[in-house]
Amino acid sequence: MRRHELTDEQFAILESYLPPSGTVGHPWEDHRRILNGLFWKLHTGAQWRDIPERYRPWSTIYDRYRRWCQDGSWDRMLTALQVPLDANGQIDWDHWWIDSTNIRATRAGQAPGKRAACKRTS
């Protein structure tokens, strides 16, 4: 098992909340491999295209991530993990938040000021 990959116990918890594999056309790639690739990407902060080939094409992982965002699969998995932990008092809700980091552009990336717009060239 590699560093960022799910254990059998962890995957067993999530497996029932994942959508069934597509039946039309060719079957989907293994959900566990896709999740492992996604967790690798999220943990390292790498670009989508830099996901190692052992997890399959990056575009497959990205497409599955987007599909699961839209169909509510991520919400179901988060709820499945939160409810038992909260019932056992293992979640400190004062420390639960969503990161909304903003990065400001450099001065060169800003729009020109009033003086630059009003300058005349003779």
Backbone hydrogen bonds, N-H to C=O, Kabsch-Sander energy under -0.5 kcal/mol:
donor,donor_aa,acceptor,acceptor_aa,energy
5,E,2,R,-1.2
11,F,7,T,-2.5
12,A,8,D,-2.1
13,I,9,E,-1.4
14,L,10,Q,-1.4
15,E,11,F,-2.6
16,S,12,A,-0.6
17,Y,14,L,-1.8
18,L,14,L,-0.5
18,L,15,E,-1.2
34,I,30,D,-1.9
35,L,31,H,-2.8
36,N,32,R,-2.5
37,G,33,R,-2.2
38,L,34,I,-2.4
39,F,35,L,-2.9
40,W,36,N,-2.1
41,K,37,G,-2.1
42,L,38,L,-2.7
43,H,39,F,-2.5
44,T,40,W,-2.3
45,G,41,K,-2.1
46,A,41,K,-0.6
50,D,47,Q,-1.3
51,I,48,W,-1.6
55,Y,52,P,-1.8
56,R,53,E,-2.1
60,T,57,P,-0.8
61,I,57,P,-1.4
62,Y,58,W,-2.6
63,D,59,S,-2.7
64,R,60,T,-2.3
65,Y,61,I,-2.4
66,R,62,Y,-2.6
67,R,63,D,-2.4
68,W,64,R,-2.6
69,C,65,Y,-1.8
70,Q,66,R,-2.2
71,D,67,R,-2.4
72,G,68,W,-0.6
73,S,68,W,-1.0
74,W,68,W,-1.3
76,R,72,G,-2.1
77,M,73,S,-2.3
78,L,74,W,-2.5
79,T,75,D,-2.3
80,A,76,R,-2.3
81,L,77,M,-1.6
82,Q,78,L,-2.5
83,V,79,T,-2.5
85,L,81,L,-1.0
86,D,82,Q,-3.1
87,A,83,V,-2.4
88,N,84,P,-1.5
89,G,86,D,-1.5
90,Q,85,L,-3.1
92,D,90,Q,-0.5
93,W,91,I,-0.9
95,H,92,D,-2.2
96,W,93,W,-0.8
97,W,95,H,-0.6
104,R,102,N,-0.5
109,G,106,T,-1.4
110,Q,107,R,-1.3
117,A,113,G,-1.5
118,C,114,K,-1.8
119,K,115,R,-1.0
122,S,120,R,-0.5
